[in-house]
Amino acid sequence: APVLISILLGASFSRYQVEENVEHLLAPTHSLAKIERNLVDSLFPVNRSKHRLYSDLQTPGRYGRVIITSFRKANMLDQHHTDLILKLHSAVTRIQVQRPGFNYTFAHICILNNDKTCIVDDIVHVLEELKAARSSNRTNFAITYPITHLKDGREVYNGHQLGGVTVHSKDRVKSAEAIQLTYYLQAINSLNDMVAEKWESIFCDTVELFQKSNRKVKMYPFTSSSLKEDFQKTSRVSERYLITSLVLVVTLAILCCSMQDCVRSKPWLGLLGLLTVTLATLTAAGIINLTGGKYNSTFLGIPFVMLGHGLYGTFEMLSSWRKTREDQHVKERTAAVFADSMLSFSLTTAMYLVTFGIGASPFTNIEAARIFCCNSCIAIFFNYLYVLSFYGSSLVFTGYIENNYQHSIFCRKVPKPEVLQEKPAWYRFLLTAKFSEDTDDSEETNTYESHLLVWFLKRYYCDWITNTYVKPFVVLFYLVYISFALMGYLQVSEGSDLSNIVATATRTIEYTTAQQKYFSNYSPVIGFYIYESIEYWNTSVQEDVLEYTKGFVRISWFESYLNYLRKLNISTGLPKKNFTDMLRNSFLKTPRFAHFSEDIIFSKKYNNEVDVVASRMFLVAKTMETKREELYDLLETLRKLSLTSKVKFIVFNPSFVYMDRYASSVGAPLQNSCISALFLLFFSAFLVADSLINVWLTLTVASVEFGVIGFMTLWKVELDCISVLCLIYGINYTIDNCAPLLSTFVLGKEFTRTKWVKNALEVHGVAILQSYLCYIVGLIPLAAVPSNLTRTLFRCLFLIALVTFFHCFAILPVILTFLPPSKKKRKEKKNPENREEIECVEMVDMDSTRVVDQITTV
């Protein structure tokens, strides 16, 4: 049945869809920035700010960008490079997109200026004037930074178009190591958007072709589609590495379940355990497809979540099988296995469903995290059902094979030892088996001890780890572990940089690296929007507005704008109506302030009175290397000011959609999962035999999570969507591996703590070790995938497995030997269970003579 269900649901891959909206996946769902963007779009529906600023002030839209630099750090403003850049500009503007009946060029799909011409970066005009000055041998033309003047008298901002700038006195540019060009496209309807997307693709090909013919310069193209393509590229570059991982896990799972005894070896159960996990994952994927879900690269982590949980459950069942008596019937042995292992597996599965279920709830503000948790919940639920049915049935079949003394691989009857003596050595080696009639009662219980891992734990490791001389070193190691974890924990940083989730050898990474190297002196352009009708001519209002713009670089001539308002008001003394009329006419006619005509919205009222209902200014903050953190702090500061300001304003940039409350949005699933896990542990404390189990389990989970977060930071992994999902999984992975150990230890009676530590390791250590080895081997190929997403995934999952392993096999076995619960034998009070019981059985013979036989039991 599980195989049939998986095949039927797996057929839904014919409807396989990929999520292309990266903002929908990774930006906080309930974001104030999205509301602000809607307000901005309603106030300023036409975004023409791009003709003077490197900006995407309202929506990113469609665009093509390229950074041109030199391998030898040459001056990109010299004659050779200037001609080269203008030649590239000419080639880009001649790009054609062929459609049935018409060929679109840049002129057909570009964003238009007020004079119906294409908006082109002002740096192009600067380079053209520089070339003209050189042609006419004029030496008085100078470029200043970050604001320069064109020959028509306009002031233009070049802080985001010139990079690696060296200046003389008075901000005159001596040289620039990089130049950035941007080409903005319209996307007003589906046809226009399709043409613009095709144009972006041809743009990248054109730049790369131009690069091949000019080897001395390096060009970094980037488009609005690059992030989406590079995010999904992780799946494509991971395919062969995942296949390698699967082959390695299959191989090791078979080896871990094998032993020299060909009857008691269980290689097929190792393979079938992995098949059980695969079927459950396939079923979950099929359900997601049928319900309209779309695939994204974050789903690469789901097979590893399933691998850690599913394989441990199957190995624990196999470990329980080894403890059953061979002279029992298969049904009795199977019943003992289920009674021994399925209770703990059910509880850990419930923990997975609760923690990931909270992550899949509407409380999760990151869509990628919510979808990941939802898919994981479905897969874990079906994995539990498939372990009960498919793997349980497989265990029964192999049980019959073992009872009939059939070969564990070839299923043929194993001959008796006396028959084997006549066969060749290789034949005897392949069919080596121990028959029950050849062993006495003392040896019967040790049939499975020839298994390598069982033999290693019983004979060597358990005695070594509980040795008096080893314990101090383990305690010291734990103190060092806590110290380094604390050091990393205090340096945790938020990973709101989208380049962390794309493949490495991509345009996004190359472009972002170049941009941070050459253009990180100034932050992205921030729109400052006043959305109420205020008295701009009022001096006190002007001072209120200026108060909230201190500390920013003036790139929109904001103070000049307000000074101009003051002069108009003072010099004319006109009333409000006449003042606004003059203001509007002056802005439309005066060349210097023509750029403000689009930034003010006028509204007519009664009696032809004109009022200013909204306006916007553009601000750029001076930033350093920690630009992202500074920009986030700037956003929070401006948000607080907007609440206390006398003037109603908002600030916006498209990057704010990803940054807005990112830390709280990303951390919320982890926080909610931790709370739900603690609640479940607290509630179950009243159900289990000893509440100390949950106390120790809670402390262990806290210790593991604290260490993983600390070492994750030291390994340069930031707190982003991927790492938080791994941390949620880390809670469950720790409980999976540590709960059976702690339960066996705490519930043990009499003897000593050391004895029960050894017993817990002998009973559950083999299953933990088997699943850990398979898990690590499966993770290793992931480290070689050329992607930042998989790099984060590998580092987090590897740390979770490693830290949990050391807690299971070193830290807990040592600490439990000298901390509660105590194992001293107590004097037990007499109770009804301890008194003598006398059972009388009446037996009546044929002569009706009554005979009473007394059977006494203690």
N, C-alpha and C positions, 0 to 999 in steps of 0.2 A: 504493500500500500504506500509507504513513504516514497519508494522509487517511482511508482506510477504518478503520484501527486506531483513530485518534483519535475518529471518529464512533461506533464500536462501544463504546469505553470511555467516551466522553462521555455515552452513554445511561445510564450508572450514576448520573447526577445525580438520577434519579428516587428513588434511595435516599439522597439528601443528608441528612446529620445534622450537627447543631451540638453541639460540646462545651460543656456547661453547667457542668461542675465546674471552677471557676476554681482551686481549691486543687490539684486534680490536675495542672493545667497549669503553675502558677507557683510552687508550693511545692516545695522540694527533695524529691526522691523518697525518698532515704534520710536521713530527718531524725530526730535524737534526740528532738525535740519530739513527733513522732508516737508514738514508743514511750512517752514520758512521758504523753501524753494517754490512751493505752490503759490505763496503770497507774492514772491518776487515775479514769478511768471505772469501772474494776473496784473501786476502793476506795470511791468516792462515786458510785454510779449515779444518784442523784437530785440534781440540781443546784438546790438551793433557796437558794443564796447571793444570788440576785438580789433578795430582798426587803429587803436593806439596803445593797447596793452596786451602783453602775453597773458591772456586770461580766458577762463571758461567760467564766467561769473554766474551763469544761471544753470545751464545744462552743458555737459561735455560736448554733446552733438557729435558730428562727424568731422574729422580733421586728419591731416597728415603732418608729421613733424620730423625734422631731421636736425641732428647736431653734427656740424662739420668741424673736425679738429685735425691736427697733424701729429704724426708719430714722433717728430723731432721737436715738438713744442714751438713750432714756427709761428710767426706773427700772421694771423689770418687776415689782417688788414693791409698786407703788402699787395703790390700790384698783381702778382701771380695768383695769389689765393682769392683776391677780390674778383678777378676775371673768371676764375674757376667757379666761384659761388654763384655769380650772375649767370654763368653758362648753365649750371645746374638748375637755377630758378627758371630759366627759359625752357629747359627740357621738361620740367614739371608742369609748367603752364600749358605745354603742348600735348600732354597726355590725353589720349582719346579712349573713351569707353564705347565699344560698339554694341548697339542695340538694333533690333529689327527696324529699318527705315530711318535711323538717325545715329549719328556719332556724337556723343557728348564730350565736351572738353571742360577744362577747369572754369572757363568763362560761363558755361551754362549752369553749373551747379555750385558756384562760389557764393558766399554771403556778400550781398551788395552794400555799398556805401550809400550815403544820401544822394550822391550824384550818379547813381546807378552803375558804378564801376566796382570791380572786385576789390574786396578788402585784402590788402597785402601788408605783411609786416613792414613797419617803418624802417627796419634795419636794411631792407632792400633799397628804399629811397636813399638812405644814408650811403650805402655802397655805390649807388649810381651817381650820387653827387660827388663822392670821393673819386670815382673813376673819371668823371667829367673835369674835376679840378686838376687831376694829374694830366689829362689830355691837353688842357689849356695852360699847364705849367703854373697854376695858382697854388701858392703855398700858405695862403691865409685861411684855408678850410681846416677846421679843427673839430674833432669829435670829443665831446665831454661825456662823463659817466657819473651817475646813471641817467642823467637827462641831457639831451643834446638838442640843437636847434637846426631846423632845415632852412633852405633858402627862402621858402614862403613865409617864414617867421614862426612856424609852428614849433612848439616844444614837444619832443617825443621821448618816451621812456624806453631805455635800452638795457635795463638791469637784467632782464630775462632773455636778452638776445645776444649779448656779449658776455663771454665767460673767460675766466682766467685773465682778468684785465690788470694791466700795469699802467699807472697814471703818473703824469707830470704834476706840476703845480696847477692849482685851479681846476682840478678834476679833468684835465686834458688827457685823453687816452694815448698812451705810448705804444701799447701792443695789446692784442687779445688772442688768447690761445684757442678759443672756440667761438663759433657763431651758430645760433639756432634760428631756423626758419619754420614758420607754421602756416599751413594752408587750411582755412576753414571752409567747410562745405555745408550746403543746405540739406536738410532731411525732413522736409515738410509733409511728404506723403510717402506711401509705400514704394512707388516707382522711383521717386527721387532718392529714397534711402537705399534702394537696391543698387542704383547707379553709383551713389556715393561709396557704398561698401566695395563695389568692384573697382572704383577709382583708387581707393586706399590700397587694395592689393597690387594694382599696377604701379602705384606710387612707390611701394617698397621694392618692387622689381626694378623700377627705373633707377632708384638710388643705388641699389646693389650693382646694377650694370655699370652705372657711372663710377662706382667705387673700383670696379675691376680695371677700368681704363685709366684710373688715376691712383696709382698705388701709394703715393706719398702722403695722401690724406686718408683719414678714417672717418666714415660716416655711420651714424646711428639712427636709422629710420624708426619711426613709431607712429602708430595710428590708434584711432579709438577702438579698433577691433583687436589690437595686439594683446591686451590683458585677457580678453575672453579666450582667444586662441591659445595663448601660452598657459592659461589655467587648465584647459582641457588637454593640452599636450602631455601633461604628466601621465595621463592614462596610457597614451600611445608609447611613450618611452619606457614605461614600466612593464610592458607585456612580457618581454623575454626574461626579465629579472624575476617576475612573478612565476613564470613557468619553471625557472631554475629553482626557485624557492619551493615550489610544489614537489619537484622531483627529489630534492634533498629531504623534505619532511617525510615523504612516502618511504624513502630508503631508511631513514633513521627510525621511523615508527615501526617498520618491519623488524629492524635489528633489535630494537628495545624490547620487543615482545618475543624474541627468539631465544632459544637455549639449545644446548647440545642434545638434550633428550628430545628425540624427534616426535614423541607422543605428546609430551607436556609443553612443547614449544607452541606458541600461538602467533605466528607471523601474519596469518590472515586476519586475526582480530585487530592487529595494528593498522593494517590497510583498511579494514572495514570501519574502524573508528574514525579515520580520516574521511572516508566516504560518507559517514553519517553527518559529519560537520559540513561537508560539501553539499549534500542534499538539502540540509536545512538552510544554508546560505542561498542556494539556487531557488528554493521555494520562496524565501523572503523577497528575493529580487523579482521573481515572477509576480508576486502580489503587488509590489510597488509599481511594476510596469502596468499591470491591469487596472490599477486605481489612478492612473494618470501621472504617476511620479516620474521624475526625470533624473537621469544619472548625472553625477558630477564627480570630480576627482577625489573628493573627501571620502567617497565610498571605498577607496583602497584600504582604509583601516579596518573595515568590517570583517574581512576574512581573518585578520590577526586577532580581533576580539573573539571570534568564534573558535579559532585555533586554541587559544589559551583556555577557554572554558570547556569546550567540547572534548578535547583530547584528555584533559585531566579527569573528566567524568568517566570516560571509557577506561582509562588506565586504572582508576580507582576500583572500577568493577572487576577488572582483570586481577588486581591485587587481592580483592576479596575472594575471588575464585581460588587463588593459590592457598588460602587459609582453610578452605573446606576439605572435608575428608574424602578421599578417593573411593572409599567403599560405599559412599552414599549414592542414591539414585540421582540422575541428572536434574530431575524436578526439585529434589530436596536441596541440591547444591545451588541451583539457580535461585530458589527461594531464599537461601541464606545470603547469597550475593545481594539480592535486592533489599533484604532487610538490613544488611550491614552498610551498604553504600548509598542507596537511593534517598535516605532521609537527609543526609548532609548535602547531596546533590540537589535535592528539591529546595532546601533552604537557600543555598547559594544561587540557584536559578531565580528564586523569588527575589533575592537581593538585586540581581541583575535587572529584573523586570521593574522593580521599584525605582532604582536609581536612573536607569535609562528611560523609564516611563515618565519620570519628572522632567528629564531633559527633552522628551518628545512632546511635552504639554505646551499650551499657549504661553506659559510663563517664560519660555525661552525666547529671547529677543533676536537671536541670530538664526536665520532660516536654515543655513547649512548644518548647524549643530542640531536643530530640531529634527531635520530629515534623517540625519545620521543616527540619532538616538531612536527614532521611530523604526528605521530599518533594522537596527540592532535588536530592538525588542522583539520584532516579529521573528527574526532569525533565531534568537535564543529560545523563544517559546517553542518553535518547531524542532529545534535541536533537542529539547527536553523530551518532546513526544517521540522523536525518532530514536533517541537513546533507549527509551522504554520499549519501543516496538522493534525497530529494525536491528539495533545493536543487541538488544536482549535476545532476539531470535537467533542472531548470529552466534551469540554465546552458547545458546542451547545446542545448536548444530555442532559446534566444536566440542561441546561437552560429550555428546554421543560419540564423536570420533575418538575422543580421549578414552572414554570408557570401553570402547571396542578395540583399543590398542591399534588404532590406525595411524598412519603417518600424517603429521599435521599439515603437510604441504600436498603430498600426492594422494592422500586418503587410502592408501593400500594397507593391508594388514601387515603389521610388523612381525617378523618371524621370531621364534624363541632364541635365546642365546646359544643353545647347542646347535641350532641350524645355522646361525650367523658365523659360527667358528669355521665353517667350511667355505665361506664367501671371501672375496678379496678385501683388502684393508679399506679401500675407499668405500666399498659397499657397507662394511661394518660401521664406518664412521657416519655415513648418512642415515643409517637405521639404528643408531644407538638408542636404547630405551631401557628403563628399569621396570621390571615386572613386580607387582605387589607380592606375589607369592615367593619372590626371591629375597624379600626384606622382612625383618622381624618388626615387632611393634614399635621398638625404640627408633627405628629408622624411617618409619612410615610418615611421620610428621615432617621430616626434612626432605621430602621428595623434590621440592622446588628450590632448595638451597643451592643447587648447581647453577641457577640463574646468576649471571655475573653481578648485577646490581644488588640483588638480595644478599649474595655472599659477601660483597664489599661492605655493605652497611652493617651486617651482623658481626662479621669477623673483625673488622678494623675500625670503621668510622665511628660507630656508637661508643666504643670504648675510648677512642682518642678524644672526641669532643667533650666528653664528660670527665676527662682526666683533670686532676687537681692543678697540675702545672700549666694546663692549656687555658683554663678559665680566666686567669688574670689578663692574658693577652687578648682574649675575646672582649672582655669588658673595656680594656684600653682601646681596642679597635672601635668599639661602639661609641666611646667618648670622642674619638677623632672623627668618626662619621657624623655625629651630631654637630661638632664644631664647624666642619666644612659645610654641612647642610645649612646651618644658621648663617654662615657667611654668604652663601648664595641666596638664601631667602631674603636677606636684607637688600639685595641688589636686583630683585625681580623687576622686569620692565615689560611694558605692554607692547604687543606686536601688532600695531595697526597698519604697518607697511604692507601693501598688497603684493609686493614683490616676494614676500615670504611664502606665497602659496602657488608659485608658478615654477615651471621647469627652468633649469639654470642656463643652458645654452640657448637663450631666446632673446628676442628683440627687447622684451620688457626689462630683463636684467641688464643687458648691455646699455640700453638707453638710460635707465634709472641710475646706474653707476656713473655714467658720463655726466648726467644732469647734477647729481650730488657733488661731483668733483669740480665742475666748472660754474654751476649756477646756484649754489647753495647760500650765496650772500644775502639773498632776499627771499622772503616767503612767497607763496602764491598770492595772487591779488585777492584782496578781501573786499567784497561789496558792502558798503555802509549805506543802508536803506532807511530813509525817514518816510514813514507811511501815514503821516497825519498832516493835516493842513495847519501849518504854523506861520507865524508872522516873520518871514525871513528878513524883512526890513527892520525888525526890532533889534536893537543893539544887544539887549539882554538875552534874546533868543540865540543870537549869533555866538555870544560868549558861552552859553550852555552847550551848544553843539561843539564848539572848539574844545571845551573842557574834556570831552570824551574821545577826542582824537589825538591827544598829546602822546608823544612817544612813538609815533609812526612816521615813516618816510613820506614826504609829500610827493606823490606822483600824479595826482589828479588836480593839482593847483587849487586845493580846497581852500587854503587861506586866501589865495588871490581871489578866489570866487567870492568869499565872504567880504573881503576888502572892497571888491567891486560893488557889492550890494550896498555897503556902507557909503561909498562915494556917491552912488546914484541917489541914495536916500538923502544924504546931507546936502549935496549940491543942488538938488531939485526941490526938496521939501514937498514933493507931490503927495497927494492922498493915496490911499491904498489902491484904488482902481487904476488911476493913471500910472502909479508906480509899477504895477504888475504888467500893464501894457508895454511900458518902456522896457521893463526887464525882458519880456518875451521878444520884443523887436530887437533889442540890443544883442541878445544871445544869438539870434538868427542872422544878424548882419555883421557883427563884429568878428573878424577872422580869428582873433586870439581866443575867443570864448565860444567858437562855433561848436566845440566838442561837448558843451553843456546842453545843447539843444535837445539831446536825446535823454538827458538825465533829469529832466524836470517835466512833470505832467501838469498841464494846465486844465482847469475845468471851468466852464462858463456857468455863471449863476444868474439870478434875476437881474434885470436892467443891464445886461451885457457886462456884468462885473466878472472879472477873471481872478481865479484863485489858484495857488500852487497846492496841489493835493498830495504830491509825493515827489521825492528827489532821491538821488543816490550819488555817492562819492566812492572813490576807489582808493584803498589803502594798501600799502605794502610794508610789512614789518621787517626790520633788520634782524637777521637770524645768524646763528653760528652752526657748528657741526651738529648739535643736537636740535636740528630744525623741527623735527616732528614733535618732540616733547615741548619745545617752546611754542609751537603753533597750537598745540592742544591747550597749554596754559593760557595762551592769548585768547582762544575761543571761550574758555571758561570765564576769564576776566571780563570779556566784552558781554557775555551773557548776563553776568551779575550787574554790570553797569546798565544794561538795557532795562533791568527791573527797577533800578533806582533813579534812572534818568528822568528829567522833566520833559525830555523830548522822546517820543515813541520811535524807536529805531530797532532794526535787526541787522545782523551781520551774516553774510553767507558766501560760501565758496563750495563747489561740488565736492571737494575733498572732505568737507565737514560732515557729509552724509555718512562716511565711513568712520570718522573720528568721534562723532557725537555720542557721548556716554558709552564709548567702546569698552572701556574697562569694566563697567558695571554690567554691560550687556553680555560680554564674554564670560565673566566670572559667575554670572547668575546660575547657569546650569550646574556648575561645580558646587556652588554654595547650596543650591536646592537639593542636589544629590547627596551631599554630605549630611545635611539636616535630615533627609528622609532615611538615610542609612543609619544614622544614630538613633532616630526614632524607632526604626524597626529592630535594632539591636536592643534598645531599652525595653520595647514591648515584649520581645521574645525572651527576655530574661526571666519573665514570669512563667514561661512555658517549658524552658529547658530544665534539666535536672539540677544544674548548678549555675547560679548567676555569675560566678567568677569566669565562666567561659566567655561571656559577652564583655566583661570588664577587660580581660586580656586581649580579646579581639579588637575592641575599640582602641586600646593603647597601641596595638600593633599596627592597625590601619593608620592611626595618626602619625606614628613614627615613620612608616613607609612613605606616606604622602608628603610629609615634611622633608624627608630626605630627597625624594624625587624632585620636588620643586626647587630645592636648593641646588642639587647637582645639575638639574636642567638649566638653571640660570648660569652656573659656572661653565656649562658646555655651550653657552651662547645660544640658548633656545629661549625665545620670548614667550610671554603669555598671550597666545592667540587662540583662534578657534580650534585648531588642530591639537595643540598641547592641552587645552582644557578638556577636550573629549578624551584624550589619553589619560588624563588625571581621573576622570570619572570612571574609566575602565580600570584604573589602578586600584580603586577602592574595592571593586569586585574581585579583581585578580588576587589581591592580598587575602580577602576572605576565603576565596576558593582554596588556596593552598594552606592557609594557616588554621582555618576552622577545624578540620579533622584532627590535626596534631594537638591543638589545645583541648579539644573535646576529649580525646583519648587520655591525655595527661590529667586533666582536672577530675574526670570521673573515675580515675583509677583509685582503688582502695588498697590499704595496707602497703607493705613493702616500703621503699624509699622513693624520694623524688627522682633520684638518678635512675633507679630501675624503671620508673614510668616514662622518663624521657627517652630512654633506650627503646622501651616498648613502643612508644608513639612513633619514633623514627623507623623502627622495623616494620610497623604495620602500614604507615602511610608514606614513608620516605621514598620508596621505590616509585610509586605513582607520581609523586612530586618531581622526582629526578627525571623520570621518563618524559613527562610533559614539558619540563623545563628545557631539556636537551632538544626536543623536537621544535619547541618555540624559538629558541635561540638560532638554531640552524635555519629555520624559516625566515628569521629576521635578517640574517647576514646579507643575502643578496639585495635586500632593500636599501642597504647602506650605499650601494654602488649606483643606484638610480640617479641620473643627473637632474634632480628636482629639489627645490627648497621644501616643498610640501612633504615629500617622502623622507627628506633629511630630518625634518622635525618629527615625523612619525617614527622613524627608526630610533632616534635618540631617546625620545620619551618612552617608547615601548621597551627598549633595551634597558633603560634605567629602572623601569618598573619591575621587569623580570629579574634583573640582577639584585636589586635591593630586597625584593621579596624572597629570593633564593637565600641570601645571607641571613635574613631574619628566620627563615624556616630551619636552616641547617647549622647556624652558628649562634646567633644572638638569643633566640628563644630557648634552644636546648641548654644553654649555659645559665641564663637568667632564671629559668624555671627551677633549676636545681637548688637555689637558695632563697626563693621567694614563695609566698603562699600560692596554692593551698598546701597545708602540711599533710604528710602521708603517715604520720605516727599512728600506731594502732591504739585505739581508745577502748577503754572498758565499756562494753555496751550493757545497758540496763536490760533486765529481763523483760521481755514483752511476749505477747502471745506467739510471736513467730519463732521464739527461741526455746519454748518449753517442749517437753516430750509429748509426742502424740502417739496414742495407742489406737490402732485400727483393728476392729474385730470383724472377722469374716466368718459367717456361718456356713458350714458345709453339711448337707444332709445326705446320708447314705441311703441305700436301697431299703434298709430295714427301719428307716425313720429314726435312727439313732443320731442324736445331735452331737456334732463334733465342732468345737470352737478352736480355731487356730489364731493365736495372738501374734500380730506382726508389729514390732516396735520400730519406729523411725525417729531420728533426732534431727 
